[in-house]
Amino acid sequence: MSRIVGGFVVPHDPVMYAAPKAASEAEAAAVYGAYAAIARRIGELQATTAIVIGCDHYILFGTDCLPQYVIATGEVDGPIDQLPGLKRGPIENHSGLARHIAEQGFAEGFDWTVGRSMQVDHSIAIPHQLLVAPNEGVKTVPVMLACGVDPYIHKRRAFDLGRQIGRAIESHDGDERVVVIGSGGISHWVGTAEMGRINPDFDRMVLDCVARGDAEALIALDDATILEQGGNGAMEIRTFICAMGAVGASQARVIDYLPVPGWITGLGFAELAAA
């Protein structure tokens, strides 16, 4: 029987690649050090598969048709929005596990959109490059939520979807050791007059909820409050909520938090304790 052996929440800041020198050397070293520590931890957990939960930024689906949640079940490559140091290439998908998650979801009333051959953007490609790829042989299952732009997936639905992912993994007829990665920023304002603003108080509140395993507190956050205090980019905490649901996390260990103005984002890293 397959099982979840760990979980993490991490950022996916493309400015790290687009303007690497906008951060100080100390800031950059700390950020990349946090990613490296998680990559090592994934190796220590002897993970065989990583489910990476990211989001669409109107890069993949545009404004005409935005699915609430998508799982890649076939060939995957990306990022479609390639950057210096983050070039487009194949991402090895665990298609069998992905299909099982989707099929179990259908049976439970979760209407997955299925990508049988698809590209992903930087929300999947950055954690894949920095966390998964350093661990040879670990496959990826990309999941994308509607949380980069509206209409946003409801936070409760994101949590319930994570629970469904967790149940499907437990029922999978295999011997996979799975880690679940919630990929999103915390406070950042994208394409607005406030772009570059960071709110460390909001970020620490979110990370404190993650550390306590208090998904209900994050679900209860009003979207208007998130937009005001964390910016439109902070709507991505839905990926944290989904990962917490999948792992069944009752607590977490905050690995690091860095507000990096040059990279326009509050960057938080935590390890979720698997139930």
Secondary structure, 3 states (H helix, E strand, C coil): CCEEEEEEEECCCCHHHHCHHHCCHHHHHHHHHHHHHHHHHHHHCCCCEEEEEEECCCCCCCCCCCCCEEEEEEEEEECCCCECCECCEEECECHHHHHHHHHHHHHHCCCCEEEEEEECCHHHHHHHHHHHCCCCCCEEEEEEECCCCCCCCCHHHHHHHHHHHHHHHHCCCCCCEEEEEEECCCCCCCCCCCCCCCCHHHHHHHHHHHHHCCHHHHHHCCHHHHHHHHCHHHHHHHHHHHHHHHHCCCCEEEEEEEEEHHHCEEEEEEEECCC
